[in-house]
Amino acid sequence: MRRDEIDLVYASGPDAVAALIAAQAARIDELVAANALLAARVEELERQAGRNSRNSSLPPSRDSPDARKARPKKRSGRRQGGQPGHPGQSREMVADPDRRVEHWPLACGGCGEPISGEDRACDGDPVCHQISEIVVRTEVTEHQRMRVRCTCGTCTLAALPAGVPAGAFGPSIAAAAATLTAARVSRREVARLLGDLCGVTLSAASIETLVKQASDALEDAYAEVLAAVDQSPVRGADETSFSRAGQTQWLSVATAKQAALFQIADRRDRDAAKALLGETPTGVIVSDRYAVYLFIDDAQRQLCLAHVLRDFTALGERGGAPGRLGRKLARELTAAFQALNKPGREPGDLTALRSDLDPHRDRIRDLLQQGARCRDPKTRRFATGLLEHETALWTFTRIPGVPATNNASERALRHAVMWRKTSYGTQTDHGDRLVERLLTLRETCRLQGHRLHDYLTDAITADLHGQPIPALLAPP
C-alpha cells in the first residue's frame, strides 16, 4: 500500500486498521500454504527426475548417463578373470563323435628315429582334440499324390498321410522359426537368417504361419508348466507393461525352481494376480511391495529385499530427518545382505542365518519405528507400511528354500521387456497366446537344461501325427 492509503485507513479509526491487518494476515497465510504446496511439488518432481535403478524399480537400461556415472564401482583390488583356487570350467567332450581321425608322430621326440607304420604302438590313451562344426543340409521330400480313375468314372486323388504338413515346410523349420522368434528376431529377419543359413526361401508371412503352428502345438506344454508352477512350494511374481494394438496390457511372470509361466492380462490388478497365482495361493510368494499382492497372507509372502533397499536409498536422498533415516536404513540392510552372503554359509542352516541377521533385523525395526513417529507424513506412511508387513520381510529366515529377493522373476522378465521394446507388443488375442507360450517355453527350457529347438521339433512333429507332445518337465 502507498503511504497515502495507509494514512487514510489510519484516519478511519481502529476498526479499519484491525480489518486491514486481518485481511493481510489471511493473505500471508494463503501465500505460506501455497508456498508449502509448491515446495512439496518441486520436491516430488525432483524425486521423479532423480529416479534410477538404484532408488526405484527402473531397470539399469533406463538410467541417464549421469546416473550411470554415479553408480558405485566396487574395487576389490583383485585382477580380472578367475581367481586362485577357482575350479574353472571347460567344455565337455562328446562321447560319440561322428568321425575319428588318428594322428601318429613321424619321428621320436628324443632321438629323432623315424617311426614307421609297423613300429607304431600307442603307449597309453590317446590325447583327444575335438573340433565341432555345423553341417547345414536341407532335405526336401516330395510327396506325389496319385490320381486314379475308377470304372465308374470318378477320379480320386490320394490324401496326404498323417504327419505331413499341409504347407511346404516341416517341423524342424517351424521349430527354427519359433526359436528365433523367441530370441526376439523379427519375422522378416528370421526369413533372411533361414535363407542365409539353410538356403530355404521363406516370406515373412510364411514365418508367421510357422510360428502360429508352433504356438498351437504348445498348448498342452503351457498347461503342464501352469500346473507345475501352481504346485511349487516357492514362487516369485513380477509384471511389466506389454501393449496390444496400441493399448496397454500387463505381462506377468510366475517363477518356480525349474519352470516359469508368463501370462498377459488387460489390467494390473488383483484379479490378474489371482489368475497368475490362484485365488488362495499355496506355498510362499516372493514379490515386491505392490498392493495387488496384499491378498496373500504375510506368513506366505517374502517381500523382495532388493526392492526395499532401493526404497531406503530413495528415502536417503531426501533432505533433513527423512534423509538421515533412509541412509541409516540402507546401511543396515546392506550389512544384512553381507551377512546373508557370507562365504561358506550353509544354505539350509536357518538357525545360524537367524543368529547372524537378528541384530540387523532389530535395528531396522527400531529405525522404522522412529520413522513411524516422524513429522513428515510421507516418511511416516512408508515406515508404518513396512512395520505392518514386517513378518514378510524375513520369511526366508523361517522357511527353507525361500530367497530374500525376487531376482529370479526379474531375470525371467528381462527378456520379455527387450522383446516388448523391439516388437511393439502384439495385435490380437492369438498374438498374446503366442507370446505367453514362447516366453514360457524358452525360460522353462533354460531352467530345465533342454534345447528349445529340439523340444519344439518334437512337439510339432507329435502334434502333426495327432499324438501327445512329449513332457517338458522332469518327473518330481
BAVOKE-284744 format. One line per 8 residues: number of its first residue (from 1); their letters; for each residue x, y, z of C-alpha. Coordinates in pm, 1 decimal. Layout:
N
NUM> a> X:Y:Z | ... $
//
This chain:
476
1> mrrdeidl> 0.0:0.0:0.0 | 107.7:356.1:-63.5 | 161.7:593.6:230.6 | -148.0:799.5:150.0 | -360.9:481.8:151.5 | -217.3:381.1:488.0 | -290.7:727.1:630.2 | -645.6:706.4:502.4 $
9> vyasgpda> -704.0:371.0:676.9 | -543.9:503.6:995.2 | -770.8:807.4:987.0 | -1073.3:582.3:954.3 | -1024.5:451.7:1307.0 | -920.1:132.1:1493.5 | -1179.9:-94.5:1326.3 | -1048.9:-16.0:978.7 $
17> vaaliaaq> -689.7:-77.8:1090.4 | -786.1:-410.4:1251.5 | -975.4:-518.6:937.5 | -674.3:-437.4:718.4 | -436.9:-626.9:943.5 | -672.1:-929.3:949.0 | -701.8:-926.5:568.5 | -324.9:-908.0:525.0 $
25> aaridelv> -269.9:-1184.9:779.7 | -513.9:-1408.8:590.4 | -334.8:-1331.6:265.9 | 0.6:-1416.1:423.1 | -142.1:-1749.4:545.5 | -263.5:-1825.9:192.1 | 78.6:-1745.7:46.1 | 255.8:-1959.1:307.4 $
33> aanallaa> 24.0:-2253.2:233.8 | 70.7:-2209.2:-141.7 | 446.1:-2190.8:-96.0 | 443.0:-2514.3:105.9 | 242.9:-2685.9:-168.6 | 483.7:-2558.3:-433.8 | 783.2:-2674.5:-229.2 | 628.5:-3020.5:-190.7 $
41> rveelerq> 552.0:-3029.9:-562.6 | 907.4:-2929.1:-652.7 | 1044.7:-3196.6:-417.7 | 821.7:-3460.4:-577.9 | 924.2:-3356.1:-930.5 | 1291.4:-3363.6:-832.2 | 1239.5:-3708.7:-682.7 | 1079.6:-3834.3:-1003.6 $
49> agrnsrns> 1353.1:-3678.3:-1215.8 | 1615.4:-3844.1:-995.9 | 1470.1:-4195.8:-1018.0 | 1715.3:-4458.0:-1140.7 | 1793.5:-4827.1:-1095.9 | 1946.3:-4767.3:-750.3 | 1646.6:-4596.9:-588.3 | 1346.1:-4736.4:-778.1 $
57> slppsrds> 1226.9:-5033.2:-982.9 | 1355.0:-4880.9:-1307.2 | 1591.4:-5112.7:-1497.3 | 1955.9:-5006.2:-1544.0 | 1886.2:-4950.7:-1916.6 | 1663.7:-4654.9:-1820.8 | 1940.2:-4478.8:-1627.4 | 2060.8:-4143.8:-1757.4 $
65> pdarkarp> 2431.2:-4100.1:-1843.6 | 2478.6:-3905.3:-1518.8 | 2315.8:-4182.7:-1314.1 | 2538.3:-4441.5:-1481.0 | 2847.9:-4241.0:-1388.7 | 2722.6:-4220.3:-1029.5 | 2685.9:-4596.4:-990.2 | 2919.0:-4714.6:-716.1 $
73> kkrsgrrq> 3217.8:-4902.7:-851.0 | 3349.5:-5159.1:-609.9 | 3724.4:-5206.8:-631.1 | 3833.8:-5531.5:-471.8 | 4198.7:-5497.1:-565.0 | 4192.9:-5834.5:-741.6 | 4291.7:-5889.2:-1103.1 | 4027.8:-5960.9:-1364.6 $
81> ggqpghpg> 3937.9:-6319.8:-1450.6 | 3939.8:-6636.6:-1245.6 | 4092.1:-6610.1:-900.3 | 4343.1:-6851.9:-741.9 | 4165.4:-7167.6:-634.6 | 3876.1:-7118.6:-874.4 | 3783.7:-7463.5:-1015.7 | 3723.7:-7326.9:-1364.8 $
89> qsremvad> 3503.2:-7467.8:-1637.1 | 3576.8:-7649.3:-1959.4 | 3370.1:-7780.1:-2246.3 | 3273.1:-8146.3:-2208.1 | 3397.9:-8386.9:-2472.3 | 3139.6:-8554.7:-2695.6 | 3116.6:-8923.3:-2600.5 | 3031.5:-9045.9:-2951.4 $
97> pdrrvehw> 3185.3:-8818.3:-3216.9 | 3077.2:-8855.8:-3580.7 | 3431.5:-8914.5:-3703.3 | 3765.7:-9010.9:-3550.8 | 4095.7:-8926.1:-3719.9 | 4419.1:-9079.3:-3587.1 | 4743.8:-8879.4:-3594.1 | 5072.2:-9060.3:-3532.4 $
105> placggcg> 5411.6:-8898.6:-3469.1 | 5651.4:-8919.4:-3764.7 | 5968.6:-8935.4:-3557.0 | 6082.3:-8990.5:-3199.6 | 6085.1:-8673.7:-2994.4 | 6404.0:-8791.6:-2817.4 | 6649.6:-8945.2:-3061.6 | 6477.6:-8841.8:-3383.7 $
113> episgedr> 6443.1:-9200.8:-3510.2 | 6163.5:-9223.6:-3774.8 | 5851.9:-9405.7:-3666.2 | 5721.9:-9630.8:-3942.9 | 5382.5:-9794.4:-3968.6 | 5496.2:-10135.3:-3848.7 | 5664.7:-9980.3:-3542.4 | 5357.4:-9786.2:-3427.0 $
121> acdgdpvc> 5202.7:-9892.7:-3099.1 | 5006.7:-9648.9:-2884.0 | 5153.5:-9609.2:-2536.5 | 4853.9:-9527.0:-2314.9 | 4533.8:-9349.0:-2410.0 | 4542.4:-9100.0:-2696.5 | 4513.7:-8728.0:-2626.3 | 4185.7:-8627.6:-2786.8 $
129> hqiseivv> 4122.5:-8292.0:-2951.4 | 3764.4:-8243.2:-3072.1 | 3650.5:-7991.1:-3331.7 | 3280.0:-7906.7:-3362.5 | 3140.7:-7794.4:-3696.1 | 2794.6:-7702.1:-3821.5 | 2677.3:-7904.4:-4119.5 | 2368.3:-7744.4:-4271.8 $
137> rtevtehq> 2173.0:-7965.8:-4506.7 | 1816.5:-7900.7:-4616.6 | 1628.4:-8218.4:-4700.9 | 1341.1:-8185.6:-4947.4 | 1083.4:-8465.3:-4959.1 | 838.4:-8467.3:-5249.4 | 502.8:-8630.8:-5174.5 | 342.7:-8733.4:-5501.2 $
145> rmrvrctc> -32.6:-8767.0:-5465.8 | -151.2:-9004.7:-5734.4 | -481.5:-8980.5:-5918.6 | -677.4:-9294.6:-6001.9 | -988.2:-9307.8:-6218.6 | -1243.8:-9573.6:-6125.7 | -1453.8:-9767.4:-6373.1 | -1746.3:-9556.6:-6251.7 $
153> gtctlaal> -1572.3:-9254.8:-6397.0 | -1473.1:-9089.8:-6066.7 | -1114.9:-8964.2:-6042.4 | -977.9:-8995.4:-5683.3 | -673.2:-8806.0:-5554.9 | -466.7:-8964.2:-5276.7 | -472.5:-8779.7:-4943.9 | -159.3:-8675.6:-4756.3 $
161> pagvpaga> -78.3:-8920.1:-4476.6 | -83.1:-8819.5:-4111.2 | 222.6:-8626.8:-4006.3 | 278.1:-8449.8:-4338.1 | 227.2:-8072.7:-4300.5 | -25.3:-7902.6:-4524.3 | 230.9:-7632.7:-4600.0 | 571.3:-7651.6:-4762.8 $
169> fgpsiaaa> 787.4:-7669.0:-4450.4 | 846.5:-7942.9:-4195.8 | 859.5:-7942.2:-3813.7 | 1229.1:-7857.4:-3789.8 | 1190.4:-7537.8:-3993.2 | 878.8:-7440.9:-3794.9 | 1075.3:-7501.7:-3473.8 | 1364.9:-7289.4:-3603.3 $
177> aatltaar> 1126.0:-7005.4:-3687.4 | 971.0:-7022.3:-3338.5 | 1313.3:-7045.2:-3168.2 | 1441.1:-6735.5:-3346.3 | 1116.0:-6551.1:-3275.4 | 1151.3:-6637.4:-2905.7 | 1501.4:-6487.5:-2930.0 | 1340.4:-6151.3:-3028.4 $
185> vsrrevar> 1421.3:-6177.6:-3400.2 | 1163.6:-6014.7:-3629.8 | 967.0:-6223.3:-3880.8 | 1143.1:-6062.4:-4175.4 | 1485.8:-6115.5:-4018.8 | 1400.4:-6479.5:-3938.1 | 1321.7:-6535.8:-4306.7 | 1654.7:-6379.2:-4406.7 $
193> llgdlcgv> 1853.8:-6581.6:-4149.7 | 1698.6:-6912.7:-4253.0 | 1771.2:-6824.8:-4615.2 | 2137.1:-6741.4:-4536.7 | 2199.2:-7038.8:-4307.1 | 1987.8:-7310.4:-4464.1 | 1911.5:-7194.8:-4816.3 | 1536.6:-7209.2:-4751.2 $
201> tlsaasie> 1328.2:-6943.3:-4922.5 | 1052.6:-6811.5:-4695.3 | 846.8:-6495.2:-4670.9 | 759.8:-6304.2:-4355.2 | 402.7:-6432.6:-4393.7 | 531.7:-6792.6:-4405.4 | 729.2:-6731.3:-4085.2 | 413.0:-6601.2:-3917.1 $
209> tlvkqasd> 223.1:-6916.4:-4021.0 | 500.4:-7143.4:-3890.2 | 521.7:-6958.5:-3557.6 | 143.6:-6988.3:-3513.6 | 174.2:-7361.3:-3587.2 | 434.1:-7390.3:-3309.9 | 215.7:-7188.6:-3071.2 | -83.6:-7417.8:-3131.4 $
217> aledayae> 132.1:-7724.4:-3067.7 | 248.7:-7582.1:-2732.7 | -94.8:-7553.0:-2571.4 | -51.7:-7871.1:-2365.6 | 307.5:-7783.6:-2270.7 | 187.8:-7447.1:-2141.1 | -78.8:-7621.7:-1932.0 | 189.8:-7857.7:-1796.2 $
225> vlaavdqs> 403.9:-7564.4:-1681.8 | 97.8:-7392.3:-1531.8 | 18.1:-7699.1:-1319.2 | 381.2:-7739.4:-1209.7 | 421.2:-7374.6:-1109.8 | 91.3:-7382.7:-916.6 | 222.4:-7676.8:-710.9 | 563.7:-7522.7:-640.9 $
233> pvrgadet> 632.7:-7454.6:-270.6 | 810.4:-7125.6:-356.7 | 714.0:-6890.1:-638.9 | 826.9:-6548.6:-748.4 | 596.8:-6298.7:-922.0 | 660.0:-5983.2:-1120.2 | 497.8:-5786.6:-1401.9 | 565.4:-5530.4:-1673.7 $
241> sfsragqt> 362.0:-5341.5:-1930.3 | 300.6:-5500.8:-2270.8 | 89.6:-5341.1:-2543.0 | -165.3:-5490.6:-2780.7 | -275.8:-5283.6:-3079.5 | -151.2:-4971.1:-2903.1 | -342.0:-5041.1:-2578.6 | -152.9:-5104.1:-2255.3 $
249> qwlsvata> -172.1:-5456.6:-2114.1 | 33.9:-5626.1:-1844.9 | 266.2:-5924.3:-1881.5 | 318.4:-6116.2:-1556.0 | 556.0:-6399.3:-1474.3 | 545.4:-6662.8:-1200.8 | 876.9:-6840.8:-1148.7 | 949.5:-7167.2:-973.6 $
257> kqaalfqi> 1277.2:-7352.2:-927.4 | 1271.0:-7517.5:-1271.5 | 982.3:-7352.0:-1455.5 | 846.6:-7009.1:-1543.5 | 496.1:-6914.1:-1654.4 | 409.0:-6594.7:-1844.7 | 57.9:-6452.9:-1861.6 | -91.9:-6142.7:-2028.2 $
265> adrrdrda> -385.2:-5958.5:-1868.7 | -578.4:-5643.2:-1957.3 | -514.0:-5478.6:-1620.2 | -252.8:-5473.7:-1348.7 | -491.4:-5554.6:-1065.8 | -567.6:-5815.4:-802.3 | -775.9:-6025.0:-1043.1 | -473.6:-6060.0:-1270.8 $
273> akallget> -253.7:-6157.4:-974.6 | -507.2:-6421.5:-867.9 | -526.4:-6555.5:-1223.8 | -148.2:-6596.2:-1215.6 | -106.4:-6731.2:-859.9 | -452.2:-6867.7:-771.2 | -735.4:-6743.6:-552.2 | -571.5:-6887.7:-241.5 $
281> ptgvivsd> -203.2:-6942.1:-326.7 | -17.1:-7223.0:-156.7 | 346.4:-7209.1:-57.6 | 543.3:-6884.2:-39.5 | 513.2:-6598.9:-289.7 | 814.8:-6370.7:-341.0 | 723.1:-6027.3:-478.9 | 773.9:-5654.8:-445.6 $
289> ryavylfi> 550.3:-5434.8:-226.7 | 291.6:-5368.5:-497.5 | -59.8:-5355.7:-347.1 | -213.2:-5622.3:-575.4 | -34.2:-5890.1:-370.3 | -190.0:-5784.0:-39.5 | -445.5:-6065.9:-62.8 | -160.7:-6304.4:26.2 $
297> ddaqrqlc> -103.2:-6360.8:397.9 | 225.4:-6219.6:527.2 | 321.2:-6563.2:661.4 | 317.8:-6689.1:298.9 | 492.3:-6391.8:148.2 | 850.9:-6274.6:110.6 | 898.2:-5908.2:21.5 | 1191.9:-5858.3:-213.3 $
305> lahvlrdf> 1467.1:-5705.1:-0.1 | 1639.7:-5566.0:-310.0 | 1328.6:-5354.2:-375.2 | 1321.7:-5249.1:-9.1 | 1688.5:-5146.2:-28.3 | 1611.0:-4927.0:-329.5 | 1324.3:-4769.8:-131.2 | 1564.9:-4699.4:155.5 $
313> talgergg> 1812.1:-4546.1:-89.9 | 1541.4:-4320.5:-232.0 | 1445.0:-4211.2:118.8 | 1809.6:-4141.5:197.1 | 1833.0:-3898.8:-95.5 | 1580.7:-3666.6:68.5 | 1680.4:-3383.0:296.9 | 1656.0:-3345.1:673.1 $
321> apgrlgrk> 1543.8:-3617.3:912.8 | 1385.9:-3842.1:642.8 | 1716.0:-3848.1:453.0 | 1917.4:-3934.3:763.5 | 1673.6:-4212.2:848.3 | 1686.0:-4352.2:494.3 | 2065.3:-4361.5:492.1 | 2073.9:-4546.4:824.3 $
329> lareltaa> 1817.7:-4799.5:697.5 | 2012.3:-4852.2:374.1 | 2338.0:-4912.4:564.2 | 2170.8:-5161.0:797.4 | 2003.8:-5359.1:519.1 | 2328.7:-5360.7:318.8 | 2501.8:-5509.1:623.4 | 2224.3:-5770.5:642.8 $
337> fqalnkpg> 2289.8:-5864.3:278.9 | 2660.6:-5901.4:355.4 | 2578.7:-6133.9:644.9 | 2337.7:-6328.9:424.6 | 2601.8:-6375.5:151.9 | 2883.9:-6462.8:391.5 | 3123.9:-6709.9:223.9 | 3086.2:-7066.6:339.4 $
345> repgdlta> 2732.3:-7025.5:465.2 | 2530.8:-7349.9:463.2 | 2205.9:-7271.7:273.3 | 1987.1:-7497.4:488.5 | 2117.1:-7379.1:828.3 | 1839.9:-7133.1:916.7 | 1938.1:-7124.1:1283.8 | 2279.5:-6976.6:1202.4 $
353> lrsdldph> 2120.6:-6743.8:947.2 | 1875.3:-6604.0:1202.7 | 2154.7:-6564.0:1455.8 | 2354.1:-6352.3:1208.3 | 2057.5:-6145.4:1088.6 | 1870.1:-6083.3:1416.6 | 2085.3:-5781.1:1519.9 | 2024.2:-5616.8:1180.1 $
361> rdrirdll> 1656.2:-5704.7:1194.5 | 1620.6:-5543.5:1539.1 | 1799.2:-5225.6:1430.9 | 1587.4:-5196.5:1115.3 | 1272.1:-5235.0:1327.3 | 1391.6:-4961.9:1565.4 | 1465.1:-4726.8:1275.8 | 1124.9:-4793.6:1116.5 $
369> qqgarcrd> 957.0:-4720.4:1447.5 | 1140.1:-4387.4:1452.1 | 1011.4:-4323.6:1101.7 | 656.5:-4405.0:1209.9 | 683.4:-4117.0:1460.1 | 838.0:-3876.9:1207.5 | 669.1:-3543.1:1136.4 | 696.9:-3595.4:760.0 $
377> pktrrfat> 371.2:-3768.2:650.6 | 528.8:-3949.5:354.9 | 805.4:-4097.0:568.3 | 552.0:-4186.3:835.9 | 331.4:-4374.4:587.0 | 630.1:-4558.6:438.4 | 766.4:-4672.3:776.4 | 422.8:-4768.2:907.4 $
385> glleheta> 351.0:-4973.4:594.9 | 672.8:-5172.2:632.5 | 612.6:-5231.3:1002.1 | 264.4:-5365.0:925.4 | 420.3:-5627.6:697.8 | 745.9:-5681.7:888.2 | 688.3:-6058.3:904.2 | 705.2:-6074.3:523.1 $
393> lwtftrip> 1049.7:-5913.7:524.7 | 1213.1:-6213.0:692.4 | 1021.1:-6519.4:568.8 | 1344.0:-6652.6:414.9 | 1485.6:-6693.4:767.1 | 1195.0:-6921.3:867.9 | 1123.3:-7139.5:562.4 | 1397.5:-7329.8:373.1 $
401> gvpatnna> 1437.0:-7257.9:3.3 | 1285.2:-6908.4:12.2 | 1511.0:-6642.6:-147.8 | 1548.9:-6298.9:7.2 | 1496.9:-6125.2:-328.1 | 1282.3:-6160.6:-637.7 | 1581.9:-6161.6:-870.9 | 1476.6:-6485.5:-1046.4 $
409> seralrha> 1149.3:-6330.4:-1164.2 | 1320.4:-6007.3:-1266.6 | 1575.6:-6200.5:-1473.0 | 1299.5:-6402.5:-1639.6 | 1109.0:-6082.6:-1719.6 | 1410.6:-5900.1:-1861.7 | 1398.9:-6091.8:-2191.5 | 1027.2:-6013.4:-2224.7 $
417> vmwrktsy> 1098.6:-5643.6:-2172.0 | 1353.3:-5647.5:-2455.0 | 1100.7:-5828.9:-2676.8 | 843.5:-5559.1:-2599.8 | 1086.4:-5284.5:-2697.7 | 1170.5:-5439.0:-3034.0 | 829.4:-5581.6:-3133.5 | 594.9:-5308.0:-3005.2 $
425> gtqtdhgd> 370.8:-5571.5:-2846.0 | 100.6:-5778.5:-3014.7 | -205.5:-5714.5:-3228.4 | -451.1:-5995.8:-3144.3 | -552.4:-6244.0:-2875.3 | -370.4:-6513.7:-3071.9 | -57.4:-6298.7:-3057.5 | -94.1:-6276.4:-2678.7 $
433> rlverllt> -111.6:-6655.2:-2651.1 | 191.0:-6690.0:-2879.8 | 397.1:-6454.9:-2660.7 | 286.6:-6632.2:-2341.7 | 375.6:-6976.5:-2474.2 | 705.0:-6894.5:-2641.8 | 832.2:-6698.5:-2340.9 | 718.5:-6976.5:-2106.0 $
441> lretcrlq> 884.8:-7247.8:-2314.3 | 1204.1:-7050.9:-2366.5 | 1260.0:-6978.3:-1996.1 | 1146.5:-7322.1:-1876.7 | 1373.2:-7499.8:-2125.8 | 1661.7:-7287.6:-1999.8 | 1585.8:-7381.5:-1638.6 | 1542.3:-7748.2:-1731.3 $
449> ghrlhdyl> 1860.5:-7762.0:-1939.6 | 1666.7:-7853.9:-2257.9 | 1741.7:-7731.1:-2608.7 | 1441.6:-7523.2:-2714.6 | 1468.8:-7609.4:-3084.0 | 1483.1:-7983.9:-3015.3 | 1178.2:-7972.7:-2790.6 | 981.2:-7760.5:-3038.7 $
457> tdaitadl> 1066.0:-8000.3:-3321.6 | 946.2:-8299.9:-3119.4 | 629.7:-8117.1:-3006.8 | 533.4:-8003.6:-3359.1 | 604.8:-8349.9:-3501.3 | 385.5:-8516.5:-3238.2 | 108.7:-8262.7:-3298.3 | 115.3:-8331.1:-3674.4 $
465> hgqpipal> 74.7:-8705.0:-3605.8 | -211.3:-8641.8:-3362.9 | -6.3:-8776.0:-3072.7 | 53.8:-8625.5:-2724.3 | 351.8:-8394.0:-2721.6 | 648.4:-8500.4:-2506.6 | 661.2:-8398.6:-2141.5 | 858.7:-8080.1:-2085.4 $
473> lapp> 926.8:-8107.3:-1713.6 | 1135.1:-8373.5:-1547.0 | 931.2:-8601.1:-1315.5 | 944.2:-8494.8:-948.2 $
//
